[in-house]
Amino acid sequence: QLNVNDLELIPMPEHCTTVEICRCFDSAWEKESQRVQSSTTAADGDQKRIFKQPSLIRALFNAYGYDFLKVGLLKLIHDCCIFVGPLVLNGLILFLRDANSKWSTGYWLTLAVTSSQLIMSFCLRHYFFRCFLTGLKLRTAVIHSVYRKTLKLSSHERQTRTSGEITNLISVDAQRLQDLTTYLHALWYSFFQIGLAIYFLWGQLGPSCLGGVAVIII
């Protein structure tokens, strides 16, 4: 059983420490602020200057987004391995029907489905681990930034924002960012899975497979 004191004996990776996470976000936020400041333009009608606000989403992406995108490769491999099972099952049926089939064919089919399941398990577990890790980094960076900004608020600015709004930013909004990372890759892999499923079904059923797709769309 893991005790609280055991956590002090387990070294935390440097990239997972609060100092490193906040340093990475501060660097990305500084670059984003400089980008917005350099793109500031003057208004056409008067002499007032229009200042754009730095994008928090862009800063978070520049800080942690590239590692999150690379995790999509694991999900791609996992989704490809999903369709190995049906293909191997079709091969096993043809193997059992043919009395003249070589035993080596059955062994290779068994090895293929076993290997695909192992690869799927490995990729999916590491995919979710990396997604949860990115979500924790986002949550840590947002909470740290909001708390640090709260300490710098003037008395006048404190009157315009209630403590409930600040608490929601720390507890609710930061948690939503963390939860978003787990299934954000679904924006592409859902279409990839549907496309592969239709492709293989078309090879087995022909145009009649589109009936199920029509039901889903309706």
Salt bridges, closest charged atoms under 4 A:
GLU20 OE2 - ARG23 NH2 2.67
ASP26 OD1 - ARG148 NH2 2.85
GLU32 OE2 - ARG35 NH2 2.71
GLU32 OE1 - ARG58 NE 3.58
ASP67 OD1 - LYS70 NZ 3.39
ASP79 OD1 - LYS75 NZ 2.71
ASP79 OD1 - HIS78 ND1 3.16
